[in-house]
Amino acid sequence: MAKTLGFIGLGIMGAPMAGHLIAAGNTVYLYTIEGVPSQLSDAGGKVVNSAAEVAQNADIIFTMVPDTPHVEAVLFGKGGVAEGFSAGKIVVDMSSISPIETKKFAQQIEELGGKYIDAPVSGGEVGAKAASLTIMCGGDQAVFDEVKPLFEKMGKNITLVGGNGDGQTTKVANQIIVALNIQAVAEALVFASKAGADPAKVREALMGGFANSRILEVHGERMVKRTFNPGFRIELHQKDLNLALNGARSLGVALPNTANAAQLMNGLAANGGGGLDHSALIKAIELLSGHEIG
């Protein structure tokens, strides 16, 4: 029997993800604070007035909101999922939030008789629109198997890493790697440009060698072309690196380069760049170097 779905949080990422579920022929109930995009309702999505209404109508409830407090509010706040929840339903949180709080949220949903999967994603707006996201999951195998056909409408590389919270831990690790790669590409292009080389040609040459990466390909092009309209905002990456550093502190792990990348993002945000794409990290390197590429 087909499941009825719900999707809460319809921003840059959530809107195209929900759109894929609707396009696949699912009944999808929709709610977001900012107002549901018309293209989703026009495609057949069912607009409701609260997260509680989503939960009342849906068997599987997806959430895609910015940060840990937002997930908590959507699930357990006034008008939240818990108010419309009943035993047997599944919550799938695809936000990028605290692994520790995720475990608490999962326990609370289980106490209501439900099931919980944390399933943060990587791939940005491009991946969300192309249904090519990487999805990192934490939860029970049986619940994962039930939801996986729906994940396949939104992503390509879908992995159950372990129990609740392990998907979020994997996403934090992902964000460490992405931030440090963006920083490396930024430093390389600023260095090359200041030395007199054409950064666009340098990037082209590097893409044929061992330094090639998805970051060099996509974010390097953004840096060269100065296209910093957000696919993934600096302020959201700041949040993710703070999760990494707070986790490292509690685990007794040293993350010196992560801390450095976080400080560069802090500096850029302090200069008005928090809403830019995270490829704009190069602007912090340029400011420190007194040189802008391009």
PyMOL commands that set and color helices and strands:
alter all, ss='L'
color gray80, all
select helices_A, chain A and resi 14-23+38-42+51-57+68-76+81-84+99-111+124-130+141-151+166-194+199-206+214-225+234-251+256-273+278-289
alter helices_A, ss='H'
color red, helices_A
select strands_A, chain A and resi 5-8+28-31+46-47+60-63+90-93+115-118+121-122+133-138+155-162
alter strands_A, ss='S'
color yellow, strands_A
deselect
rebuild
show_as cartoon
